């Protein structure tokens, strides 16, 4: 949620749910490519770190 609020700060907050799914999809790709790490499966409320 923090990332979405920062990235989409000029976007209507009603769209933040959809924006969050887009951010999650990008993070899932980065995890799959070994560029980002998370504990367990990537999740909307997960904690992500550089790999």
Z-matrix of the N, CA and C atoms (Angstrom, degrees):
N
C 1 1.450
C 2 1.519 1 111.04
N 3 1.332 2 116.08 1 -38.31
C 4 1.462 3 119.23 2 179.91
C 5 1.521 4 111.29 3 -63.95
N 6 1.337 5 115.87 4 -41.27
C 7 1.465 6 119.05 5 179.60
C 8 1.519 7 110.68 6 -64.40
N 9 1.316 8 116.76 7 -44.25
C 10 1.464 9 120.65 8 -179.10
C 11 1.522 10 110.25 9 -61.75
N 12 1.316 11 117.24 10 -45.22
C 13 1.469 12 120.77 11 179.59
C 14 1.525 13 111.04 12 -60.72
N 15 1.333 14 117.02 13 -37.68
C 16 1.463 15 120.42 14 -179.88
C 17 1.527 16 111.73 15 -74.07
N 18 1.322 17 116.58 16 -44.28
C 19 1.465 18 120.73 17 -177.12
C 20 1.525 19 111.35 18 -70.70
N 21 1.319 20 116.51 19 -40.11
C 22 1.462 21 121.78 20 -174.44
C 23 1.527 22 111.69 21 -109.24
N 24 1.322 23 117.31 22 37.23
C 25 1.469 24 120.72 23 -175.26
C 26 1.526 25 113.20 24 -62.32
N 27 1.330 26 117.72 25 -25.00
C 28 1.463 27 120.62 26 179.58
C 29 1.528 28 112.38 27 -96.24
N 30 1.326 29 116.56 28 8.29
C 31 1.460 30 122.01 29 -178.92
C 32 1.524 31 109.47 30 -102.32
N 33 1.315 32 115.37 31 143.62
C 34 1.465 33 121.27 32 177.95
C 35 1.532 34 109.56 33 -50.82
N 36 1.320 35 118.25 34 124.48
C 37 1.473 36 121.03 35 -178.75
C 38 1.526 37 114.00 36 -56.11
N 39 1.315 38 117.71 37 -22.37
C 40 1.468 39 119.79 38 177.81
C 41 1.524 40 111.39 39 -65.91
N 42 1.326 41 117.24 40 -17.71
C 43 1.463 42 121.39 41 179.68
C 44 1.526 43 112.58 42 -95.63
N 45 1.318 44 117.19 43 -2.08
C 46 1.456 45 120.54 44 -176.08
C 47 1.526 46 113.00 45 -64.61
N 48 1.317 47 118.81 46 -28.97
C 49 1.469 48 120.48 47 177.04
C 50 1.518 49 111.21 48 -61.77
N 51 1.328 50 116.64 49 -48.30
C 52 1.466 51 121.12 50 178.04
C 53 1.524 52 110.58 51 -66.21
N 54 1.321 53 116.34 52 -39.72
C 55 1.463 54 120.31 53 178.52
C 56 1.526 55 110.30 54 -62.28
N 57 1.317 56 116.89 55 -37.91
C 58 1.459 57 120.98 56 178.46
C 59 1.519 58 112.22 57 -62.15
N 60 1.314 59 116.83 58 -37.32
C 61 1.465 60 120.13 59 177.61
C 62 1.521 61 110.90 60 -67.17
N 63 1.328 62 116.82 61 -35.59
C 64 1.460 63 120.93 62 176.51
C 65 1.525 64 110.73 63 -65.95
N 66 1.321 65 116.60 64 -44.54
C 67 1.466 66 120.87 65 177.74
C 68 1.527 67 109.73 66 -61.82
N 69 1.322 68 117.57 67 -43.14
C 70 1.461 69 121.04 68 178.81
C 71 1.527 70 110.83 69 -60.31
N 72 1.322 71 117.79 70 -42.12
C 73 1.468 72 120.83 71 179.00
C 74 1.526 73 110.78 72 -60.73
N 75 1.318 74 117.03 73 -41.17
C 76 1.468 75 120.32 74 177.68
C 77 1.528 76 110.69 75 -65.55
N 78 1.329 77 116.82 76 -41.79
C 79 1.460 78 120.33 77 178.86
C 80 1.530 79 111.18 78 -65.10
N 81 1.328 80 117.44 79 -38.49
C 82 1.466 81 120.73 80 176.88
C 83 1.524 82 110.32 81 -59.91
N 84 1.323 83 116.69 82 -41.52
C 85 1.465 84 121.18 83 178.15
C 86 1.525 85 110.52 84 -64.17
N 87 1.324 86 116.97 85 -44.18
C 88 1.466 87 120.74 86 179.97
C 89 1.526 88 111.54 87 -64.42
N 90 1.327 89 117.08 88 -36.79
C 91 1.467 90 121.09 89 175.91
C 92 1.528 91 109.38 90 -64.94
N 93 1.320 92 117.25 91 -45.51
C 94 1.465 93 121.61 92 -179.27
C 95 1.527 94 111.38 93 -61.42
N 96 1.323 95 117.05 94 -32.63
C 97 1.470 96 121.15 95 179.95
C 98 1.526 97 112.69 96 -87.15
N 99 1.329 98 116.79 97 -0.59
C 100 1.454 99 120.83 98 177.13
C 101 1.516 100 114.98 99 78.31
N 102 1.322 101 117.52 100 17.16
C 103 1.461 102 121.45 101 -179.01
C 104 1.519 103 112.69 102 -93.42
N 105 1.330 104 115.63 103 -22.35
C 106 1.463 105 122.26 104 -179.18
C 107 1.522 106 107.28 105 -132.72
N 108 1.324 107 116.30 106 146.37
C 109 1.466 108 121.22 107 179.09
C 110 1.523 109 109.70 108 -119.14
N 111 1.320 110 115.36 109 151.20
C 112 1.458 111 122.72 110 173.81
C 113 1.517 112 107.63 111 -150.33
N 114 1.301 113 117.14 112 155.19
C 115 1.456 114 120.73 113 178.81
C 116 1.524 115 108.37 114 -83.92
N 117 1.308 116 117.28 115 121.46
C 118 1.461 117 120.80 116 -177.74
C 119 1.518 118 110.99 117 77.82
N 120 1.315 119 115.40 118 -159.98
C 121 1.459 120 120.62 119 178.96
C 122 1.524 121 109.98 120 -74.59
N 123 1.339 122 117.65 121 145.84
C 124 1.463 123 119.62 122 175.96
C 125 1.530 124 110.17 123 -58.31
N 126 1.318 125 115.65 124 136.20
C 127 1.464 126 120.99 125 -179.12
C 128 1.521 127 109.04 126 -141.67
N 129 1.314 128 115.85 127 156.54
C 130 1.461 129 121.80 128 -177.23
C 131 1.529 130 111.83 129 -57.62
N 132 1.319 131 117.67 130 -29.87
C 133 1.466 132 120.79 131 -179.96
C 134 1.528 133 112.06 132 -107.26
N 135 1.343 134 115.76 133 18.80
C 136 1.457 135 120.83 134 -178.59
C 137 1.519 136 112.94 135 -74.01
N 138 1.312 137 114.29 136 168.14
C 139 1.460 138 121.67 137 175.53
C 140 1.523 139 106.82 138 -109.86
N 141 1.317 140 116.32 139 125.10
C 142 1.457 141 122.56 140 -175.71
C 143 1.520 142 109.51 141 -116.70
N 144 1.338 143 115.06 142 141.39
C 145 1.456 144 120.79 143 179.03
C 146 1.525 145 108.84 144 -136.56
N 147 1.326 146 117.30 145 157.55
C 148 1.466 147 118.64 146 173.81
C 149 1.527 148 109.44 147 -60.25
N 150 1.310 149 116.37 148 142.91
C 151 1.475 150 120.18 149 -179.60
C 152 1.517 151 110.55 150 -78.55
